[in-house]
């Protein structure tokens, strides 16, 4: 009976048709049958077009990538066909397995074909009994469960230059997003593609709006008797070079978006009912609200509520069905002490409202940031929600999912999110996310080397001060670290750099969360940090580690695409080296400077009697560099990064040389013997 009911559900949703074969794997299932009637099949040519990129590609070629979507009458059927060819033996493992994901709560999978073309002949390789289904929560490690199931197709006997053809349809979509879905198509990949298609059908009379990126083709809109159709097609797509290291708003592939033409106010109208006013909270939480209400400073009330939601409600999301976008009631979120972004936002907005603070949810995209300004308005372009709070003229953007955050809520920097859509009556545009005021963020490291009496070992003291966002990051790293493990990890790092050492004092941590300053101090004894370069020359390698992370170079250097850089902050690393008596530096004081639109860097080497100081400073000014400035920026950054390390060489006092000491002793003995002073 349970299987019979499941088949009826498939038929009702358009996921299976009479004559389809049904297959079960425990509580999940799929069907095998012909493609839906709306699909227009594309032939696969006998040979690759000699004028198209990829004729001689020696790794992987895509002959066809076809997506067709039917959104008429809220059907939400997506047909997909892949035809690919491994042209290298190294790619056979990739070619011999294929995965399709769907959510059985509201979607059904129908597989149409699994075929292989070898020597010009197509072979049927569809073996339903060997297709496995598994609940694979790809986001579970990020504390998210979305209910997705993966169908795994494994093909046997796949050879170089075989063509693999796989076609399937996923029917159904999340009901809470009805009318708010956008369809996307990537029209180019990292491998050559002979033909890429995207076709979308909507109800007759529908007005489409589109967005294209990176020279993707424009849509061809056609009014058909029973539908409005949008088509995109590319023939001969060259491989796209992915340089990496992009700002969040940029991606390098030709991309298209098509959706129903609407305004951001339509998205707000969809979202408003998801966050109704709350009249009751648990008694314990009402008592906390009453306590916070007695704080005179409204920013202190904001801080108290924000920290409670951040610290006392852990992040975890069971995002299934309507729960992907409809938050749980604040009382439930508080009582079970966990929730995802929308749950925590709903709770925080409710608390702030009780505290007399104007606060609303605000939708954002952590994947594309300010690129949303160019998108067709749709609820499906957002993947996260935060809070916009107002106190007087101050606008605060708050993220209650951020753990271990410190400082004033006005210093919360969510600028990487770019823009947000406030969920409030009358909102009709995205708002830029900008910091309310200037604030201090960064890292300062001070190292001090002092020689001990034995003339060989040194004490080594390190003080690291983190501020602002850097303090938040450090706090998250340190909060759960066991003292012994932390001490071992820090000591291992310095031992790799400076040789044998012993820990004189384990890392000591001071956390001023209110001021958002974290200070870590360490003390070691270095057995022999200097390397001998001869009888009378010693050297030590120093490194401005505090600047290293912010100055990391992207993998692609020869590029014409924008590059990401550090958010505004100041990084300093000062190295103080007290030298043993009689040691003379074999280098001179100097000052090195490099700069670009995104940063300003300086390194100073100062020499005084018995003391050397190396001080490196980086001012990160902009989080991204546009294409026209990327070349000079990367050259300056590369030169600056090279100067983070230095080898300091010293000439030691000639009086302590072992060879000379032995020579003088022998000479003295000869003089004594010659003068007859020895019997």
Residue, then its C-alpha position, 0 to 999 in steps of 0.5 A: x500500500x505504501x508503494x502504491x501511494x508513492x506511485x500515485x503521488x508521482x503521477x499527481x506531480x508529473x514525476x512518473x507516467x503510466x508505463x514508467x517502471x518504478x524502483x524502490x531503495x528503502x524509503x526512497x525511489x525513482x522511475x525509468x521512462x521516456x522524457x516529458x512531452x515538452x522536451x525537444x531532443x537534440x541530436x549528437x553529431x557523428x563528429x566534433x565540429x572542426x571549427x569548434x574549440x576542443x578538436x584536439x583536447x586531450x582531457x575531456x569534452x562535452x558534446x551536449x549539455x541541455x537543460x529544459x524547464x517547464x514551469x507552466x501550471x507550477x509543474x516545475x519539471x527540469x529535463x537534463x541531458x549530458x553527453x561527454x567524452x573522456x579523451x584521457x585515461x586519467x578521466x575514466x574514473x570521472x566518466x564512469x560515475x554520475x550522480x543526480x541529487x533531488x529532494x524526495x519531500x517534493x521532487x521525483x526523479x525519472x531516468x530516461x537513458x544511460x547510453x555509450x557510443x563506441x565506434x559510432x554505435x550507441x549501446x544501452x547501459x541503463x541498469x536500474x537495479x544497479x542504481x543506488x540511492x543514498x541520503x547524502x547531506x553534503x552540507x551536514x558538516x556546515x550544520x545543515x540538513x536539507x533532506x537531499x537524496x543522491x542517485x549514483x549511476x556507475x558505468x562499467x567498461x568505459x574507455x577513452x573516446x567513448x561518448x556517455x549520454x545520460x538523460x533524466x528529469x527532476x519534477x517538482x520544486x519547493x512549494x514555498x518558492x512557487x512564483x519565486x524561482x529563477x532558472x540559471x544556465x552556465x553556458x561555458x565550462x572548464x572544458x570545451x563544450x560543443x553545444x549548450x542549451x537552456x530552454x524555459x517554458x512558462x504560462x502563455x502571456x508570461x513576461x520574462x526578464x533575463x540577466x547575462x554575464x561574461x558574454x553569455x548569449x541573449x535570450x530568444x523569447x517566443x510566444x507559442x500557442x501554449x507557452x512563452x518560451x525563452x531559449x539560450x544556445x551556444x555552439x562551440x564554447x571554449x574552455x574557461x580559465x578559472x583564475x580563482x581568488x575573485x571578489x565574492x560578486x564575481x564568477x568567470x563563466x558565461x552565465x544566464x538567468x531567466x525569471x518572471x519579470x517582477x520587482x524587489x517589492x514582489x519578493x518583499x511581499x512574498x517574504x513578509x508573511x514568513x515573519x509575523x509579529x510575535x506576541x508571546x515568548x517563554x517566561x525565562x526569555x521575557x525576564x531576560x528582555x525585562x532585564x535588558x530593557x533597563x539598560x539606558x543605552x539603546x546600543x547596549x540593549x542591542x549588544x545584549x540581545x545579539x550576544x544572547x542569540x549568538x552565544x546561547x542558540x547554536x547554529x543548526x538548520x533542518x532545512x526541509x520543505x517549507x523550513x528552507x525559508x519559513x523560520x520556526x517560532x522564536x519561542x521554539x528556537x529559544x527553547x531548543x537552543x538551536x536554529x539556522x539563520x532565519x530562525x536566529x534572525x526571527x528571534x533577534x528581530x523579535x527581541x529587538x522589537x521588545x527592546x524598542x529597536x527598529x529591526x527587520x530581517x534582510x535577505x542577502x547572498x553570501x555567494x554573489x554579494x553585490x552582483x545581485x544588483x544586476x539580477x532579475x528579482x527573485x527570492x531564490x537568488x538569496x541564500x542567507x538572512x541577517x538583521x538590519x537594526x536602526x537606532x537614531x541615525x545609526x544603521x547596523x547590519x547584524x548576523x546572529x549566526x556569527x559566533x564569538x563576536x565581540x565589540x560594539x554592534x555598530x562595528x559589525x562589518x558585513x560589507x562582504x555581503x554587499x547588498x541586502x533586501x530589507x523585509x519591511x512594508x514599502x521596501x522596493x530596492x536592495x540596500x548597500x551594506x556599509x559600516x556605520x563608522x570607522x573601526x579598528x581591525x587587524x593584528x600586531x605581533x611583537x617578537x623579542x630575542x634576548x641573548x642568555x649568559x651562555x652566549x648561545x641560547x636566547x629567550x624569545x618572547x612573542x606578543x600578538x594583539x588581535x583587534x576587531x574582525x581579527x579578534x573575532x577570528x582569533x576568539x573562534x580559534x582559541x575558545x575551544x582549544x585545549x591549553x596543552x594542544x595550543x601550547x604544542x601547536x605554537x611551539x611546533x610552529x616556532x621550532x620549525x622556524x628557529x630550531x630546538x626550543x623549550x617552553x618557558x611559559x605556555x601561551x597566555x590569553x587575555x580576551x577583552x570581548x567588550x573592546x574586541x581585543x584578544x592578546x596572546x603572549x608566549x615565552x620560549x628558550x631557543x637553544x641555538x637560533x643562529x646558523x653558522x656560516x663559517x668560523x666568525x659569521x652567524x645568521x638568523x631567518x626572520x619572518x613577518x608572519x602577521x602580514x602573510x595571510x592578508x598578502x597571500x597571492x592568488x593562484x592565477x597571476x597572469x589574469x584580466x579578471x578582478x582579484x580579492x584582497x583583504x578587508x580594510x585592516x592594519x597588520x604589523x609585525x615588529x622583530x626586536x633582536x638584541x645581539x650578543x656583545x661584539x656582534x656586528x651586523x653585515x647589513x645596513x638599515x633600509x626602508x622598503x615600500x610597495x603600494x597599490x590601490x588596495x594596500x600600502x606596505x612598508x618594511x624598515x630595518x633599524x640598527x642600533x648598538x646591540x639591537x636590530x629592529x625589523x618592522x613590517x606594516x600593511x595597511x589593507x585599504x580595499x577588499x578588491x582590485x579591478x581588472x585594469x589595476x590587477x597587473x601592477x597590484x600583483x607585481x607590487x604585492x609579490x615584491x612586498x610578500x618577498x620582503x616579509x622574510x629576511x636573513x640577518x647576518x652578523x660577524x661575531x667577535x674575533x676573540x672568540x674564534x676557536x681556531x684562533x684561540x688554539x693558535x694563541x695558546x700554542x704560541x704562548x706555550x712556545x714562548x714560555x718554553x723558549x724563555x726557560x720558564x718550564x723545567 
